[in-house]
Amino acid sequence: MILAIDAGNSRVKWGWHDGHGWSSLATVSLIEFAAANHDINPFAATHENPQRIVISNVAGEGAHQLLINWTRIFDAEPLWLKGEAERCGVTSRYDRPEQLGIPCRYVENLVLEGLARIALS
């Protein structure tokens, strides 16, 4: 199981991928995410320990710290993604891709690659 998290400029989205499809997809505004009760971990509410965590964060240092705190309960070490001009056969046309989100196809390719590695290990 892979937990994928996208903390964007206005929303935080996450979901779980089991190798066949996505489940427990959620979206909240960045304001709701930042104001969330620290006693309730939104990522642990629906699933237990993921084998891999993939995170894209362009929401700033505050969101980064929340993501660290909330994913720390899991054994998997998060893979932090940054926008790039090209990766995994996907080209970003953003002028400054590091300041904008990660193309969905790029994240999906990484999730599928991670599932393949988990299956082979």
Phi and psi in degrees as a GROMACS rama.xvg file:
@    title "Ramachandran Plot"
@    xaxis  label "Phi"
@    yaxis  label "Psi"
@TYPE xy
-117.722  132.845  ILE-2
-99.0908  119.582  LEU-3
-112.55  130.045  ALA-4
-127.641  133.877  ILE-5
-126.162  105.65  ASP-6
-97.3404  103.078  ALA-7
-98.7954  -169.256  GLY-8
-69.3034  -26.1851  ASN-9
-130.365  -18.1943  SER-10
-139.599  155.704  ARG-11
-117.484  126.657  VAL-12
-124.017  145.5  LYS-13
-151.946  159.99  TRP-14
-163.412  168.303  GLY-15
-116.607  134.461  TRP-16
-118.748  127.932  HIS-17
-105.74  10.3396  ASP-18
99.8466  -15.7214  GLY-19
-118.198  -29.3665  HIS-20
-178.959  175.641  GLY-21
-88.0934  147.26  TRP-22
-143.966  164.671  SER-23
48.2084  49.6208  SER-24
-75.3809  139.958  LEU-25
-144.468  151.23  ALA-26
-142.691  131.766  THR-27
-135.584  157.846  VAL-28
-69.1701  156.194  SER-29
-59.978  -35.3119  LEU-30
-65.038  -44.9116  ILE-31
-62.5003  -40.7685  GLU-32
-62.6301  -46.3816  PHE-33
-66.874  -29.9919  ALA-34
-92.8028  1.43409  ALA-35
-59.8993  148.502  ALA-36
-66.8043  123.913  ASN-37
-69.4927  -9.03921  HIS-38
-84.0316  -15.297  ASP-39
-113.765  110.148  ILE-40
-85.1278  113.032  ASN-41
-66.2245  -23.5697  PRO-42
-82.1421  -28.3356  PHE-43
-89.5422  -5.74174  ALA-44
-67.447  -27.4609  ALA-45
-114.1  -20.2349  THR-46
-142.785  163.487  HIS-47
-97.2985  -160.363  GLU-48
-48.6468  113.89  ASN-49
-77.1326  156.012  PRO-50
-81.3452  -22.7462  GLN-51
-149.245  146.018  ARG-52
-125.323  128.564  ILE-53
-121.247  124.706  VAL-54
-129.098  133.785  ILE-55
-116.829  127.458  SER-56
-135.966  115.032  ASN-57
-118.798  15.01  VAL-58
-87.7767  -2.49066  ALA-59
104.852  178.389  GLY-60
-65.9238  -37.3239  GLU-61
-60.3883  -46.7966  GLY-62
-64.7608  -38.1148  ALA-63
-57.7686  -46.2238  HIS-64
-65.2875  -40.7782  GLN-65
-61.3473  -43.241  LEU-66
-63.1652  -40.4811  LEU-67
-61.2125  -48.6727  ILE-68
-62.0142  -43.0023  ASN-69
-78.7628  -24.2679  TRP-70
-93.4171  -10.004  THR-71
-61.7547  -24.3523  ARG-72
-70.7271  -16.4575  ILE-73
-93.1147  156.709  PHE-74
-73.274  -32.6911  ASP-75
-68.3463  138.726  ALA-76
-85.3592  126.804  GLU-77
-63.4037  143.245  PRO-78
-97.8225  114.366  LEU-79
-92.4333  121.317  TRP-80
-99.9245  146.349  LEU-81
-127.048  149.106  LYS-82
-62.5809  137.003  GLY-83
-135.03  160.558  GLU-84
-64.2263  -35.3256  ALA-85
-154.074  138.329  GLU-86
-164.59  143.45  ARG-87
52.5979  35.5147  CYS-88
76.4359  8.31533  GLY-89
-113.319  129.313  VAL-90
-105.655  129.437  THR-91
-91.3914  136.193  SER-92
-101.087  6.23  ARG-93
-65.1326  144.344  TYR-94
-65.1291  -38.8777  ASP-95
-129.48  77.9088  ARG-96
-60.3864  -26.4748  PRO-97
-68.3868  -18.711  GLU-98
-97.066  -6.07966  GLN-99
-117.62  176.984  LEU-100
-69.1409  177.814  GLY-101
-93.2703  132.059  ILE-102
-56.6279  136.059  PRO-103
-56.1083  -38.372  CYS-104
-64.9686  -33.7274  ARG-105
-64.2231  -48.332  TYR-106
-62.4233  -43.1299  VAL-107
-61.0625  -41.1155  GLU-108
-60.9007  -41.6543  ASN-109
-67.2183  -40.6033  LEU-110
-61.324  -46.0067  VAL-111
-64.9698  -38.1126  LEU-112
-63.2765  -41.8491  GLU-113
-63.3636  -40.1145  GLY-114
-64.7486  -38.0015  LEU-115
-64.8493  -41.468  ALA-116
-64.6564  -41.6745  ARG-117
-62.7812  -41.6838  ILE-118
-65.492  -33.057  ALA-119
-84.7313  -13.9848  LEU-120
